[in-house]
Amino acid sequence: MEERIKRIYIPMTETGFYILYCLQQSQHGYGISQQVKDLTAGEVIISPGTMYGTLSKMERDGLISFIREEEKRKLYCMTELGRQILDIEIKRIERLYKNTHPGKL
Amino acid sequence: MTEERKTEIKIFTIADYEEEEIWLREQHKQGWKLVNTVLPVFYHFVKCEPEDVVYRLDYKNSKEDSAYMQMFQDYGWEYFNECMGWLYFRKPAADMDSDMEGEIFSDDESRIELLNQVIKTRLLPLLTIFFLCLLPQCVNITARFTDSGLSFVLFIIFSVLLLLYLWLFIHCGRKMTNLRRKYKK
């Protein structure tokens, strides 16, 4: 089961990656989008429909879990499976970087 | 002072939501703000200050919770109408720092997801009704066409329905194929 989920999610889209990355701490959808905007100097914008759909899908697949509701906003946090997937993805991106920037890192 | 109102009759099929968004934006630019829709045919407007306001439609087959509405509100979208699964949002263009803020979907995957939802919950049921009810009835009545005057009237009614359905399928099929192609680019 988990292997199948990993196959689906890896490699991740930029949207998926940043959402998961931000959910290392509990956060709600709009909060994530603001954080991603800051992290990427406004270059990665995640719209509400996409944010909502991605969060629902990740929750269903067990990458993140619903923590609680705060003023009608759903707070989510990464699960252990989410952590594993993020780690695999970070290693993959580091390898890409190393291979394209010899001598660095 | 009573507000000036108007009702427009306009037909947008389940494959025309992008055209509908553009049309509603144009109406608002001309000083007509959409209040609500009755069936996807009657559009009730109220007179307002002309303004550039972006309209967006999302489609949800199931009832969405308050967290969904709250998220759109956080992003600056005003939710104001629901019509047969279509949710209507709008946001003034002046409130946007970039064009991306005028979108409710930021990747093609979610645009295709919407299209798939519409096909699965709207187009497929229509096709089922067509092939299981309308088409057999039509064949049935055509077979008895010579019997009486009444079946002739029925024959005409069914033929018109049949043609309408066929037009709808061809139109939606063609439009949805084009949308999918556009999103896959």
Boltz contact constraints between the chains, C-beta under 6 A:
constraints:
  - contact:
      token1: [A, 15]
      token2: [B, 107]
      max_distance: 6.0
  - contact:
      token1: [A, 29]
      token2: [B, 71]
      max_distance: 6.0
  - contact:
      token1: [A, 30]
      token2: [B, 74]
      max_distance: 6.0
  - contact:
      token1: [A, 45]
      token2: [B, 100]
      max_distance: 6.0
  - contact:
      token1: [A, 45]
      token2: [B, 106]
      max_distance: 6.0
  - contact:
      token1: [A, 46]
      token2: [B, 106]
      max_distance: 6.0
  - contact:
      token1: [A, 47]
      token2: [B, 103]
      max_distance: 6.0
  - contact:
      token1: [A, 47]
      token2: [B, 104]
      max_distance: 6.0
  - contact:
      token1: [A, 47]
      token2: [B, 105]
      max_distance: 6.0
  - contact:
      token1: [A, 47]
      token2: [B, 106]
      max_distance: 6.0
  - contact:
      token1: [A, 48]
      token2: [B, 71]
      max_distance: 6.0
  - contact:
      token1: [A, 48]
      token2: [B, 72]
      max_distance: 6.0
  - contact:
      token1: [A, 48]
      token2: [B, 75]
      max_distance: 6.0
  - contact:
      token1: [A, 48]
      token2: [B, 104]
      max_distance: 6.0
  - contact:
      token1: [A, 49]
      token2: [B, 58]
      max_distance: 6.0
  - contact:
      token1: [A, 49]
      token2: [B, 104]
      max_distance: 6.0
  - contact:
      token1: [A, 49]
      token2: [B, 105]
      max_distance: 6.0
  - contact:
      token1: [A, 49]
      token2: [B, 110]
      max_distance: 6.0
  - contact:
      token1: [A, 50]
      token2: [B, 105]
      max_distance: 6.0
  - contact:
      token1: [A, 50]
      token2: [B, 106]
      max_distance: 6.0
  - contact:
      token1: [A, 50]
      token2: [B, 107]
      max_distance: 6.0
  - contact:
      token1: [A, 50]
      token2: [B, 110]
      max_distance: 6.0
  - contact:
      token1: [A, 52]
      token2: [B, 68]
      max_distance: 6.0
  - contact:
      token1: [A, 52]
      token2: [B, 71]
      max_distance: 6.0
  - contact:
      token1: [A, 53]
      token2: [B, 110]
      max_distance: 6.0
  - contact:
      token1: [A, 72]
      token2: [B, 66]
      max_distance: 6.0
  - contact:
      token1: [A, 72]
      token2: [B, 67]
      max_distance: 6.0
  - contact:
      token1: [A, 72]
      token2: [B, 70]
      max_distance: 6.0
  - contact:
      token1: [A, 73]
      token2: [B, 70]
      max_distance: 6.0
  - contact:
      token1: [A, 74]
      token2: [B, 67]
      max_distance: 6.0
